[in-house]
Amino acid sequence: MDGMTVEGPSIDSTRPSIARVYDYLLGGKDNYAVDREVGDVFLRDLPGSVAIAFANRAALTRAIQQIVTTTAIRQFIDLGSGLPTADNVHQVAQRHAPESRIVYVDNDPQVLVHGCALLEQNDRTRVVRADVRDPEDVRTHPATRELIDFDRPVAVVLSAILHHVNDEEDPAGIVRYWRDHVPSGSHFFVSHFRSGDNPETAEAERVLQRTFGRGRWRTDEEIASLLDGLEILDPGIVPAPLWRPDTTANRWSADGAQPELSVWQHLIVAGLARKA
């Protein structure tokens, strides 16, 4: 556990946590009644919305696999990583390239507790307690410096985190910071809630704002603009289930035609970009 000391606020089980609500929606057990109460709003009042969480997680898994199997990148920074679940970034990357190194970043105390367990089991994994809105703090943290060589390409993972950063907090500036501090060949994976101009989108956004005081669903154009200065790779910014899908899955027809997506599956998009 060298390079990591967990300090700071204790876990508050009386206030909902974004990471724990997400854990609950994915079927995890690291959550409290207050988190389940928020999650149940989605389950009860917005049926089908849980598909967003699963679509996002599946796209992240595919992205990590493709990065590690098609590029020489062997180091990852997962910003706003959330609670561990099946197929975490380090598990996917190290399955294909055991030498891969991963730094997880989060400011939720419960995520940090689980980070300690990761560190005990994996000497190529670190967890940094930091706010993704302070990228300088993340980059210069001793644990980050210990594991990440910024002279070599890095994969920066922004999975379902930038929609929790309000406009006045400059989400584009966060991406720009990392773009400017990683070398050519680095990759950026982004997934983001997408404005659908429909009642479901509006209500889900209201739930987030009411519960956490933040949450900004953006249009495809706004999401793409977060990646300014980077080359957005094929197939672009698309609904997460359609981002480089496994076409051998049962939901795809024999002729390779894509399945019909639900309104919810259209509301989480994913994209991969490269720094030239």
Secondary structure, DSSP 8 states (H G I E B T S, - for coil): -TT----S----TTS--HHHHHHHHTT-S---HHHHHHHHHHHHHSTTTHHHHHHHHHHHHHHHHHHHHHS---EEEEET--S--SS-HHHHHHHH-TT-EEEEEE--HHHHHHHHHHHHH-TTEEEEE--TT-HHHHHHSHHHHHH--TTS--EEEEES-GGGS-GGG-HHHHHHHHHHHS-TT-EEEEEEEB--SSHHHHHHHHHHHHHHS----B-HHHHHHTTTTSEE-TT-SEEGGGSS--TTSTTS-TT-------TTGGGEEEEEEE--
